[in-house]
């Protein structure tokens, strides 16, 4: 009889991200993304908004080659008068990135396939000979009124030929029960974007010893206040079922949303990246909308904030809402989407600018430099 040796436990040294960490921002010059011009904002179509993008990647996070380019996924919705309403219509769509342009290929999953009423962000991997699409199901399939319930799923298929490359997705499998471990289950019937709690953005990663982990945007169960964001983590057992472990980042009292966390291995170390917005920091925590990160020798830490406070780069001073939802790849390319741009007012609020200033498309790629615990724009 073959004895199965269980995976060893995972005991991350959780990094507490505090207001004191952010105090260095007032004393240092940090990088800012270049201001976008009209030619930088290339819409996919007049009737489609696009945001939150990620590539079909290998186990290391490198985009895989497909038909002379790359396959990408992004959230998309019909272009509505109020761009903020897109979150209630969000579906995952597929794009072919080739010769520097993104070409729309339509919705990734069939109508009515998702366990939710909307599909929110995730990630995609080639696992063996299958495409594995990790995604957030928002709401519940049969709900009459949109809710902010969030659950984590994966679905798989063999990549087809011809035009129907995504046909035959497997039944979505839930990855981790909401409310597991230290993480809050999100079942809210109502909410405001930026203030709702988080259990979303699944990102898988294979450790060098063969163990599999899952990162996700989370909220603290023990501290259910207005600013209780975390980068959550779960460990897969021998049967593939994930079990919650302690978070990588605990921002209780500092920030409400550490969005779309993901990992990149570089220079013999492991880098954790996340996006967040100025408006979701707690009072007294003055920090810009930008890409943030930390570094460690291995997943269990000890984790160190990049540049001392976590900020890698921010939006331009006079364009504080220009881009968002950054995603770093192993070649240190960085993608994002054009949010509200052409505002030219550092004191402005994003929401009132509406359709006239909403980009709703892929932003030009940026590039990072990484040197130990120092990171910035190339």
Secondary structure, DSSP 8 states (H G I E B T S, - for coil): --------------EE--HHHHGGGGTS--EE-----GGG---SBTTEEEEEEEEEE-TTS-B-EETTEEEEEEEEEE--SSGGGGGGS-EEEEEEEETTEEEEEEESS-TT-SSSSEEEEEEEEEETTEEEEEEEEES-TT-SS----EEEEEEEE---SSS--S------EEEE-TT-TTB-----SS--TTTS--EEEEEEEE-TTS-EEEEEEEEBSS--SSSEEEEEEEEE-TTS-EEEEEEEEEEETTBS--EEEEEEEETTEEEEEEEE-GGGB-TT----SEEEEEEESSTT---EEGGGTSEEEE--TT-TTSEEEEEE-TT-EEEEEEEE-S---TT--SGGGTGGGEEEEE---EEEEEETTEEEE-
